[in-house]
Amino acid sequence: MSIPTNFIEKIDFCASRAKEAMIEEVMLTPKPGLVDQNNNGSHDDMNIKTFFKSIDAIEKFLKPFVQTGVMYCITSTKCFNELRNIGCNCEEAMFKATKGVNTHKGMIFSLAVILGAHGQLLGQHKKTSPKNLHEQIKKLCHGLVQKDLTSVSNNPTSGEEFYLACKDGGIRQEAQNGYPTLFYHSLPTYKKYLQFGKKTALHVSLIVLMQNLQDSTLWARDKKSGLKYVQNYAKSFRFDPKGVEPFLKQMDEALILRNLSPGGSADLLAMTYLVHELTL
């Protein structure tokens, strides 16, 4: 099935904003426990160069995510399955580029879902408003947790372990519910703090994500205590725009000391930027 020519420019725009979102996330500094321009956070297997190699590998899959949404704009089950196939190929390209380092696996999933849902809205000739995108994501990911997590393998992933222990589907649950942490928390925060500049808006949005997200990547490092530590630390922020960088520098030191890295929050920060750009 070919893509109508009137969609090409829109698809190109979406893909460029998705790459931009990944770059904005990795370049944002400081970020607690995460790779940034200052340090490698709580990671000894990756640095900022690793992330750019990964972004370059992912880039060629961004348009196909949107195109798939356009082509399967009505049939969400078929659309999701096609997006997952492309996502698996994207993961393989990422791991090849990074020599086996997982830089963006969670983000690839969210890119596929959000760009795919946006493509579906384009195909239906609907406006990509925050409300419409939120609802379309829920349709696209309907029943995802039950499909993926009710039958756990003998060698469970960190996401499966998180589900077994907490009865929370992690990023799958977020997607199935239309990314409520993004649409109800980080996106409004980003819009509110843009008056203080993009960097401040991203920083405060990251803090809000760390406060609210059930981040299974933290669970993988230190189970429930690590997740609670990060959430409680983030909740101590007083929402002073001038104090956000000193706060995050101190939090960076604290998380590195405890070998904690809120990778799920970093993924949704990039998606917050992307959704803002797509829904302007």
N, C-alpha and C positions, 0 to 999 in steps of 0.2 A: 504494500500500500504506500503510495507516494504522498509526500507532504505538499499541500497547496502552496504556491509561490508566495501568497500574501502572508504566510506564517513565518517565512524564512528570517526576515528581519527581527521579528519578535523572539524567535528561538535563539538567534545570535545574541540578542540583548540579554536573555535569561542566562545563557551560558557564560557570558562575560561577567555578569554580576555574581554568579556562583563562584567563579575563580577569584574574583575580587574579594568575596566574603572570606574565602580560605586564607588569602594573603593578609587581609585585615586582622584576622584572628591570630595568626602566628607572629605577626609583627607587633601586635599590641604588647606594650611593656610598661610596668611589670605585670606578671601574671603568676599568682601563687602556685608553686609546685609544677608549673607548666613551662614548656620550652618557649623562650622569648629572646629578645636581643641581648638581655643581660646574662642569662645562664640557661642551662638545660633543665632547670627545675629538679624534679625528683627522678630524672631519667639518666641512665648511664649508657643507653644504647642509641640515642638520637640527639640531634642538634638542629639548629634552624636550617642548615643546608639539607639535612635529611628531609625536612618538611617541604622544601621547595622542589626537591627531586620528586617527592610524592605528588605534589600539586601538578607538576608538569605531566606526570603519568595519568593522573585523573582527568585532566582537562579534556581529552578527546572523547570522554564518555558523557560529558555534560549535555551536549546537544542531543544525543540519543535518548537521554532521560526525558527531556522535554518532548521530543518527537514521538516517543512511545505514548506519552499522555495524550497528545493530539490524535494519534492514530486509533487509540483505544479509549476514546473520550467517554463512551457510554458503558462499556463493559469493564467494571473495576477489577474483577477477579482476574481476567485475562491481562489487564494492564499491569496489575501488581506482579503477576508471574513473569511477565516480560521484563519489567523493571528489575526484578530480583536476578534474572539471568544476566542482564547487563551489569548489575552491581557485582555479581560474582566475578565476571571478567575484569571489572574495574579493580576489584580487590587483588586479583592475580597480578595485574599490571603494577599496582602499588607496591606489593611485596617484592616484585622483581626489581623495581626501581630503587627500593630501600634496602635490598639484600636481606629481606625477611623481617624487617622492623615494621611493627604496626603503628603507623602514624595517623591514619585516617579511616580505619575500618568502620567505626561508629558514624563518622561524618558521611561516608559513602552511602550508608543506609538512609540517612536523613536527606541527603541530596537527591537520592533516587525518589524518595517519597514526595518531597516538597516540589521538586521540579516536575515530577510526573503529574502530581495533582494540579499544578499550574498549567501544564500542557493540556490536561483534561478540560480545564476551564476555558482555555483558548479554543479548543475544539468545539466546545459547546457555545461559543461566542458569548461567554459570560465575563463580567468584569472580575479581575482578580483583586477583590477587596479582602481585607483581613477576615471578615465573616465568611465570605464565600470560600476562601482558601481553607480556613479552619474546617468547614463542613465537608469540603471535597476530600480532604485528607482522611477524615473519619470514614467516609464512604470507601475510599481506596483501601484502607487498612482494617476494614470490618472483620472482626473475629481473629485477628492476627495472633493474639496471645494464646488463645485456645489452640490454634493450628500449630504454633511453634513450640509451646512450652508445656503442654499437658503430658506429652510423652518425652521424657528427658533421656538422653543417651547415657551409656555407661561411662563415658568420659565427658561430663558436662562442661560447657563453657562457663565463663564467669557470669554471664547473663542468666544461664540456666540455674547455677548455684544460687544466685541472688533470688530468683523466683522461688526455688525450693525453700529457702530460709525465711524469706520475707513475704512471700505471696504477692510480690510486686513484679510486674513484667518489664521493669526498666524502660529502655528506649522503645521497646515494642508497645508497652502500655501507653507511653507518651504518644506514639504515632497513632495507635488505635483510638485514643481519645482526642486526636486532632492537635497534639502538642499544646495542651493547656498551659504548661509552664511558660512556654514561649508567648502564646497569644494573650494570656492573662497577666503575666508578670514581666518578662524581659522586654517584650515589644513596647508596651506602654511606658516602661522605664526609659528605654532608649529614646523614644520620642520626646519624653519630658525633659531629659537632660541634654538633648542636642543643642539647647540654647547655650550650654557651656562648652560646646565643641564636641566633635565626633569622638575624640579619644576619651574624654570624660564620660560621655554617654555610653561608650563600650565598657569602660571600667565599672561604672555603677551597675550596668546590666549584668556583667559577669558576677558581681557580688550578689545581686538578686537571684541569679540562677543558682549559685552555690547555696543560698539560703533555702531554696525551694525544691531543687531537683533531687529525686531519688537516684543518685548517681552510682550505677553498678560498677564503674571503674574504680571508685573508692572502696567499694565492698571487696573487690578482688585483691586489694592491697592490705586492708586492715579490718575487714568485716564491718560489723555495725559500728564499732567504736570510731573507726576512721571517718565514716560517713557523718556520724553525729558531731564529731570534732569540727569538721569543716563547716557543717551547717551552723553550729553554735558560734564559731569564730566569725563567720560572715554576718550573722545576726547582730554582732556587736558593733557593726558599722553604723554611724550616726547620720549618714546621708548628707555629709558636708562635701560639696564638690571640691573644695580646696584641700580637703584631707584625704581624698581617695587614694592618691599615689603613695603617700607615707603609710597608709593603712595596708595597702596591697604589698608594699615592700616588706613590712613586718610579717604579714601573713605568709609571704613567700619563704622567708627564713624559717618560720614555724612549720610549714608543710614539708619543706626539704628535710628538716631535722627528723620528721616523722615518716619520711618516705611516702608522702601522700600526693596524689596528682588528680585533680578534678577534671578528668578528660571529657566526661559527659557534658559538663558545663561549658567547656571550651567549644565542643561541637555545636551546642545550641546557641552559643554566642555568635558563631559564624552564621547559623541559620536565622538568628534574629536580624542580623544585618541584611541577609539575603531577602527575607520576607519583607522587611521595610522597603527595600529597593523595588521589589516586585509589585508592591501594593501602593506605591505613590500615586 
